[in-house]
Amino acid sequence: MRLTVAAVGRFGTGRGAVERTLFDDYVKRLSQPFELREVTEKRRLPAAQLRQREGTLLLAQVPKGAPVVALDAGGRVLSSPALAKRLDQWQSAGIRDLAFLIGGAEGLDAAVLERADLVLSLGAMTWPHLLVRVLLAEQLYRAQCIQAGHPYHRR
């Protein structure tokens, strides 16, 4: 199953370089094909319009027919084994592509949340958006290890 992460904003070479290094480390460990698609809206827009525009840009990155996992603080909190099980279910069902969407500072537009097959929360705390990419990549790697019975995931 191919994994796509579409995220608002870009990793930088200065600010964000540490997060990029961590992100890349986990992505290299994944056995599945993986692609990061970064989107930005350069115009200064009011918050509601910016959220809507970013939502449109994110949804345009979703591969045709792919289930969507939207990362949002108001979503479901899953344990690592529960996430691994959900990913395994999609893979067993023959899903070829799976997309994860990470919004910007204004959050995700309602259209993104409505399109999502799963709205996933990484907990009640607010995380920097570049760090959310790292946390997601780590959890995808952890899920892979759980599915394979690898000792990386220990309770």
C-alpha positions in Angstrom: 0.0 0.0 0.0 1.4 3.4 -1.0 1.3 6.0 1.7 0.9 9.7 0.9 1.3 12.5 3.5 -0.1 15.8 2.3 0.8 18.7 4.6 0.5 22.4 4.7 3.8 24.2 4.8 7.3 23.2 3.9 10.3 21.8 5.7 13.1 24.4 5.6 16.8 24.1 5.6 17.2 26.3 8.7 14.0 26.2 10.7 12.6 22.8 10.3 15.8 21.1 9.4 15.9 19.0 12.6 12.4 17.9 12.1 13.2 17.0 8.5 16.1 14.8 9.6 13.9 12.9 12.1 11.1 12.6 9.5 13.5 11.3 6.8 15.0 8.7 9.3 11.6 7.1 9.9 10.5 7.3 6.3 13.7 5.4 5.2 12.7 2.6 7.6 9.3 2.1 5.9 8.9 -0.8 3.5 5.9 0.7 1.8 6.2 3.4 -0.9 5.9 6.8 0.7 5.5 10.3 -0.6 5.4 13.7 1.1 3.4 16.3 -0.7 3.7 19.8 0.7 1.3 22.6 -0.2 1.3 26.3 0.6 -1.0 29.2 0.0 1.2 32.3 -0.4 -1.6 34.9 -0.3 -2.5 36.5 3.0 -6.1 35.5 3.5 -8.5 35.8 6.5 -8.3 32.7 8.7 -11.5 31.0 7.4 -10.6 31.6 3.8 -7.0 30.3 4.4 -8.3 27.2 6.0 -10.7 26.6 3.1 -8.0 27.2 0.5 -5.5 24.9 2.3 -8.2 22.3 2.5 -8.7 22.5 -1.2 -5.0 22.2 -1.8 -4.7 19.2 0.5 -7.7 17.3 -1.0 -6.1 17.8 -4.5 -3.2 15.7 -3.3 -5.2 12.6 -2.4 -4.6 9.8 -4.9 -7.8 8.7 -6.6 -9.9 6.3 -4.5 -7.6 6.5 -1.5 -9.0 6.5 2.0 -8.2 9.7 3.9 -6.8 10.0 7.4 -7.1 13.6 8.6 -5.0 14.5 11.6 -7.0 16.8 13.9 -7.0 17.4 17.6 -10.7 16.6 17.7 -10.3 13.2 16.1 -10.1 9.7 17.6 -7.1 8.7 19.7 -5.9 5.3 18.8 -3.2 3.2 20.4 -0.3 2.2 18.3 -1.6 -1.4 18.0 -5.1 -0.1 17.1 -3.6 2.1 14.3 -1.6 -0.9 13.1 -4.8 -3.0 13.0 -6.6 -0.3 11.0 -3.8 0.0 8.5 -3.7 -3.8 8.2 -7.5 -3.8 7.5 -7.1 -1.4 4.7 -4.2 -3.3 3.2 -6.1 -6.6 3.5 -9.1 -5.0 1.8 -6.9 -4.3 -1.2 -6.5 -0.6 -0.7 -3.6 0.5 -3.0 -3.2 4.1 -1.7 -3.8 5.7 1.7 -3.5 9.5 2.3 -2.8 11.3 5.5 -3.6 15.1 5.6 -2.0 17.6 8.0 -3.4 21.1 8.1 -1.8 24.4 8.8 -2.0 26.8 11.8 -5.7 27.4 11.2 -6.5 23.7 11.3 -8.4 21.6 8.8 -11.3 22.8 6.7 -14.7 21.1 7.3 -14.5 19.7 3.7 -11.4 17.8 4.7 -12.9 16.4 7.9 -16.1 15.4 6.0 -14.0 13.6 3.3 -11.9 11.7 5.9 -12.4 8.0 6.5 -10.7 8.5 9.8 -10.1 11.6 11.8 -7.1 10.9 14.0 -5.8 12.8 17.0 -2.3 12.5 18.3 -3.6 13.5 21.7 -5.0 16.5 23.5 -1.8 18.5 23.3 -1.1 20.9 20.4 1.9 19.9 18.4 4.0 22.0 16.0 2.9 21.0 12.5 6.4 20.0 11.4 6.7 17.8 14.4 3.3 16.1 13.6 4.9 14.8 10.4 7.7 13.2 12.5 5.2 11.7 15.0 3.1 10.3 12.1 6.1 8.8 10.3 7.2 7.2 13.6 3.8 5.7 14.1 3.7 4.4 10.6 7.0 2.7 11.2 5.8 1.4 14.5 2.7 0.0 12.9 4.8 -1.8 10.4 6.9 -3.3 13.2 3.8 -4.3 15.1 2.4 -6.0 12.0 5.7 -7.9 11.4 6.2 -8.9 15.1 9.4 -6.8 15.2 10.6 -6.0 18.7 10.7 -2.2 18.1 7.3 -2.0 19.6 7.3 -3.1 23.2 4.8 -2.4 25.9 
